[in-house]
């Protein structure tokens, strides 16, 4: 059975050097490519984020001096990127969670 790769839909953020190091940018691209082909990622690369919504996750990209997070949702036809940010604490800031929820609501309303 041949499966079609999922598109990557960017609602916000980008992955470029700088601020990402070249190594971190390549790792992010590698992990996003795995998601596009339907591979399931787990810890330590990705963890579920049910506080944002169903099928939402957080990719962890460890860079030389910062840890990046890529918030995303897995849809049947796409990987939807909600936010890219550097995470400084162990807890995801409420502001980021709220922004992601708002972007998903707007995206879902536009695609209906």
C-alpha contacts under 8 A as a table, 3 or more apart, distances in Angstrom:
res1	aa1	res2	aa2	distance
3	X	37	X	7.86
4	X	37	X	7.50
5	X	36	X	5.28
5	X	37	X	5.00
5	X	38	X	7.42
6	X	35	X	7.95
6	X	36	X	4.68
6	X	37	X	6.58
6	X	38	X	7.68
6	X	76	X	7.71
6	X	77	X	5.15
6	X	78	X	4.54
6	X	79	X	6.46
7	X	36	X	6.69
7	X	77	X	6.62
7	X	78	X	4.57
7	X	79	X	6.19
8	X	36	X	7.29
8	X	78	X	5.57
8	X	79	X	4.78
8	X	80	X	5.96
8	X	81	X	7.15
9	X	78	X	6.54
9	X	79	X	6.09
9	X	80	X	4.73
9	X	81	X	5.97
10	X	13	X	7.06
10	X	14	X	7.86
10	X	80	X	6.11
10	X	81	X	4.82
10	X	82	X	6.87
11	X	80	X	7.01
11	X	81	X	5.70
11	X	82	X	5.39
11	X	83	X	7.36
11	X	103	X	7.05
11	X	107	X	7.98
12	X	81	X	6.65
12	X	82	X	5.68
12	X	83	X	5.36
12	X	84	X	7.22
13	X	81	X	7.82
13	X	82	X	7.65
13	X	83	X	5.59
13	X	84	X	5.10
13	X	85	X	7.89
14	X	84	X	6.74
15	X	20	X	6.73
15	X	25	X	6.16
15	X	28	X	7.70
15	X	84	X	7.74
16	X	19	X	6.51
16	X	20	X	5.81
16	X	22	X	7.96
16	X	25	X	6.32
17	X	20	X	4.74
17	X	21	X	5.53
17	X	22	X	5.84
17	X	25	X	6.85
18	X	21	X	6.10
18	X	22	X	7.86
20	X	23	X	7.90
20	X	24	X	5.85
20	X	25	X	5.77
20	X	63	X	7.20
21	X	24	X	5.20
21	X	25	X	6.16
21	X	63	X	6.70
21	X	64	X	7.52
22	X	25	X	5.10
22	X	26	X	6.20
23	X	26	X	5.20
23	X	27	X	6.24
23	X	63	X	7.65
24	X	27	X	5.02
24	X	28	X	6.12
24	X	61	X	6.34
24	X	62	X	6.82
24	X	63	X	5.51
25	X	28	X	5.13
25	X	29	X	6.22
26	X	29	X	5.08
26	X	30	X	6.08
27	X	30	X	4.99
27	X	31	X	6.19
27	X	61	X	7.16
28	X	31	X	5.25
28	X	32	X	6.09
28	X	61	X	6.53
29	X	32	X	5.12
29	X	33	X	6.02
30	X	33	X	5.14
30	X	34	X	6.43
31	X	34	X	5.08
31	X	35	X	6.44
32	X	35	X	5.03
32	X	36	X	6.21
33	X	36	X	4.94
33	X	37	X	6.44
34	X	37	X	5.32
34	X	38	X	6.56
34	X	39	X	5.34
34	X	40	X	7.77
35	X	38	X	5.13
35	X	39	X	5.22
35	X	40	X	6.60
35	X	41	X	7.46
35	X	79	X	7.22
36	X	39	X	7.41
36	X	78	X	7.36
36	X	79	X	6.68
41	X	45	X	6.60
41	X	46	X	5.74
41	X	47	X	7.91
42	X	45	X	5.91
42	X	46	X	4.87
42	X	47	X	5.90
43	X	46	X	5.11
43	X	47	X	5.84
44	X	47	X	7.40
44	X	60	X	7.25
45	X	59	X	5.67
45	X	60	X	5.18
45	X	61	X	7.21
46	X	57	X	6.53
46	X	58	X	5.44
46	X	59	X	4.44
46	X	60	X	6.00
47	X	57	X	5.49
47	X	58	X	5.46
47	X	59	X	6.86
48	X	55	X	7.38
48	X	56	X	5.99
48	X	57	X	4.26
48	X	58	X	6.41
49	X	52	X	5.75
49	X	53	X	6.85
49	X	54	X	7.91
49	X	55	X	7.80
49	X	56	X	5.19
49	X	57	X	4.73
49	X	58	X	6.44
50	X	53	X	4.89
50	X	54	X	5.80
50	X	55	X	7.41
50	X	56	X	6.28
50	X	57	X	7.69
51	X	97	X	7.35
52	X	56	X	6.39
52	X	97	X	5.89
52	X	98	X	7.67
52	X	100	X	6.66
52	X	101	X	5.66
53	X	56	X	5.54
53	X	101	X	7.32
54	X	73	X	7.78
55	X	73	X	5.34
55	X	74	X	5.47
55	X	75	X	7.42
56	X	71	X	7.29
56	X	72	X	5.60
56	X	73	X	4.15
56	X	74	X	6.57
57	X	71	X	5.87
57	X	72	X	5.40
57	X	73	X	6.09
58	X	69	X	6.22
58	X	70	X	5.59
58	X	71	X	4.57
58	X	72	X	6.30
59	X	69	X	5.48
59	X	70	X	4.96
59	X	71	X	6.39
59	X	72	X	7.70
60	X	67	X	6.92
60	X	68	X	5.98
60	X	69	X	5.04
60	X	70	X	6.83
61	X	67	X	5.76
61	X	68	X	4.96
61	X	69	X	6.26
61	X	70	X	7.99
62	X	66	X	6.51
62	X	67	X	4.50
62	X	68	X	6.23
63	X	66	X	5.20
63	X	67	X	5.57
63	X	68	X	7.08
66	X	86	X	6.47
66	X	87	X	7.45
66	X	88	X	7.70
67	X	86	X	5.68
67	X	87	X	5.79
67	X	88	X	7.37
68	X	84	X	7.13
68	X	85	X	5.70
68	X	86	X	4.34
68	X	87	X	5.92
69	X	83	X	7.88
69	X	84	X	5.66
69	X	85	X	5.39
69	X	86	X	5.98
69	X	87	X	6.38
70	X	81	X	7.08
70	X	82	X	7.48
70	X	83	X	5.79
70	X	84	X	4.54
70	X	85	X	6.72
71	X	81	X	6.04
71	X	82	X	5.29
71	X	83	X	5.11
71	X	84	X	6.40
71	X	100	X	7.71
72	X	79	X	6.61
72	X	80	X	5.32
72	X	81	X	4.46
72	X	82	X	5.34
72	X	83	X	7.30
73	X	79	X	5.84
73	X	80	X	5.10
73	X	81	X	6.75
73	X	82	X	7.56
74	X	78	X	6.40
74	X	79	X	4.89
74	X	80	X	6.47
75	X	78	X	5.08
75	X	79	X	6.01
75	X	80	X	7.19
81	X	84	X	7.88
82	X	100	X	5.54
82	X	103	X	6.70
82	X	104	X	7.38
83	X	96	X	7.82
83	X	100	X	6.71
87	X	90	X	7.68
87	X	92	X	7.39
89	X	92	X	7.18
92	X	96	X	6.94
92	X	97	X	7.18
93	X	96	X	5.41
93	X	97	X	6.63
94	X	97	X	5.03
94	X	98	X	6.10
95	X	98	X	5.17
95	X	99	X	6.14
96	X	99	X	5.07
96	X	100	X	6.16
97	X	100	X	5.20
97	X	101	X	6.24
98	X	101	X	5.11
98	X	102	X	6.18
99	X	102	X	5.15
99	X	103	X	6.20
100	X	103	X	5.13
100	X	104	X	6.17
101	X	104	X	5.18
101	X	105	X	6.17
102	X	105	X	5.13
102	X	106	X	6.23
103	X	106	X	5.16
103	X	107	X	5.99
104	X	107	X	4.96
104	X	108	X	5.93
105	X	108	X	5.23
105	X	109	X	6.15
106	X	109	X	5.14
106	X	110	X	6.20
107	X	110	X	5.14
107	X	111	X	6.21
108	X	111	X	5.28
108	X	112	X	6.34
109	X	112	X	5.62
